[in-house]
Amino acid sequence: MAANEHKNLQDANRHNPLGYEGAANETVLSKGAGSSAAARDGVLQWAARSTMGVTNYKMQGYTVGTVNFQHGEDIADNKSPFLMDVDYGSSTVEGGSLSPSNFFRMGQGYVAPENANVSSIDGWVTSSNSNAIFIAICKITPNALSAANITPIIIDEFEVTGGANNNLLINVNETSITTPLIREGDIIFPMIREDSGDGANIYMNLSIQTMTFTPQIT
């Protein structure tokens, strides 16, 4: 029986993937968005090759570390978009919220141009202290014509340990993303905090990679 395992079959004896015969030319097999926040309940579907692609969001900034998360300055500030010194008011993302004027005007906020899944977060961080640093990549889905505050959703939050020297770079390579799904029109942005709040000079330079797809809305 072992010799007949799928992995041992020659190419000529393997079957085409589900739906292959009925799929249009210039399409690729993908997994639809589904409806869950974790983006794991989609079904296999054939999507036009032209709709598939990769988008990279560059998130670069600096701050003086505090216990609470901080996010980017208003675009009217002359140090925007790099300065991240607006106090979120909480050391957890779920413990706070942002008004539309705050999340819409922050210099580090990027509007997603398409439905996508975040596939990786890569880059570098430096710190003048050796304390733990927490970086949260968040998303907000705006409510049109609503002035209500919104609590961001964590796409991914990760921890790095400062090198106690801004010449020592700490690598970031996140591929297990907590909540990868983003929708067209979502605003994605970073927040950062220092565990002990000792006022470290912290710099980050990250690339957020997303894979676009044809959504299956349910």
C-alpha positions, -999 to 999 in steps of 0.1 A, spaced: 0 0 0 28 24 8 40 23 -28 6 37 -39 7 68 -16 0 100 -35 34 113 -29 49 83 -47 28 86 -78 44 97 -111 32 129 -126 13 112 -154 -8 93 -127 -17 123 -106 -52 139 -110 -58 175 -117 -71 197 -88 -107 201 -79 -126 220 -106 -98 220 -131 -117 208 -162 -144 235 -158 -121 264 -149 -114 291 -174 -80 297 -190 -57 321 -172 -70 313 -138 -53 301 -106 -66 279 -77 -72 300 -46 -90 299 -13 -118 324 -9 -121 348 20 -150 332 37 -166 350 66 -145 343 97 -122 369 113 -94 344 112 -99 339 74 -97 301 75 -132 290 65 -130 299 28 -135 273 0 -113 265 -30 -121 286 -60 -106 295 -94 -98 332 -98 -85 352 -127 -47 354 -127 -50 392 -131 -66 396 -97 -38 379 -78 -8 398 -67 14 411 -39 12 445 -21 39 457 3 32 484 29 63 502 42 60 512 79 89 532 92 89 553 123 104 562 157 93 569 192 104 573 228 92 541 246 62 543 270 42 515 287 11 525 266 10 519 229 17 549 207 8 555 171 16 580 143 12 617 145 -15 636 127 -5 644 91 -6 681 100 24 676 123 57 684 106 73 652 118 45 630 104 45 603 91 76 590 110 70 603 146 49 579 166 43 597 199 5 598 202 -5 580 234 -32 554 227 -41 553 264 -37 516 268 -10 489 270 -33 466 251 -50 472 217 -83 459 229 -82 482 259 -85 514 238 -102 529 208 -96 557 182 -119 584 169 -123 587 131 -102 619 131 -74 601 148 -73 569 127 -80 587 94 -53 614 99 -25 594 114 6 596 92 13 558 95 -22 548 83 -25 530 49 -58 523 31 -60 488 16 -68 491 -21 -80 455 -24 -91 424 -4 -60 406 8 -44 384 34 -13 395 52 13 369 45 44 382 63 59 411 84 96 416 78 121 442 88 143 456 115 140 474 149 165 492 171 164 504 207 187 522 230 175 499 259 174 462 263 137 461 273 110 442 256 93 461 227 58 453 215 47 462 180 11 457 169 0 459 133 -36 468 134 -66 474 111 -97 495 114 -128 492 91 -142 527 90 -180 533 93 -191 559 68 -208 589 83 -202 577 118 -184 597 145 -181 567 169 -148 555 182 -136 522 169 -114 496 187 -87 484 163 -83 447 154 -49 432 158 -35 418 125 -4 407 144 13 416 176 49 406 183 77 412 207 114 419 202 141 425 228 160 458 224 198 456 217 206 485 241 223 503 211 207 519 181 235 505 159 224 469 167 195 458 144 170 433 156 154 412 128 116 408 125 103 379 105 66 371 112 49 345 90 23 332 114 -2 360 113 -29 362 139 -57 378 118 -45 380 82 -77 391 65 -80 427 54 -108 442 32 -107 469 6 -109 502 24 -95 490 57 -70 513 73 -39 494 85 -13 510 108 14 501 134 15 509 172 45 504 194 52 503 231 81 495 255 73 470 283 89 490 311 83 524 297 119 535 304 120 560 275 141 541 250 148 556 216 131 531 193 132 529 156 114 505 132 115 498 95 90 471 85 75 458 53 39 443 55 33 419 26 -2 411 15 -15 386 -11 -46 398 -30 -75 375 -39 -109 375 -55 -132 377 -24 -160 352 -17 -184 373 2 -209 354 23 
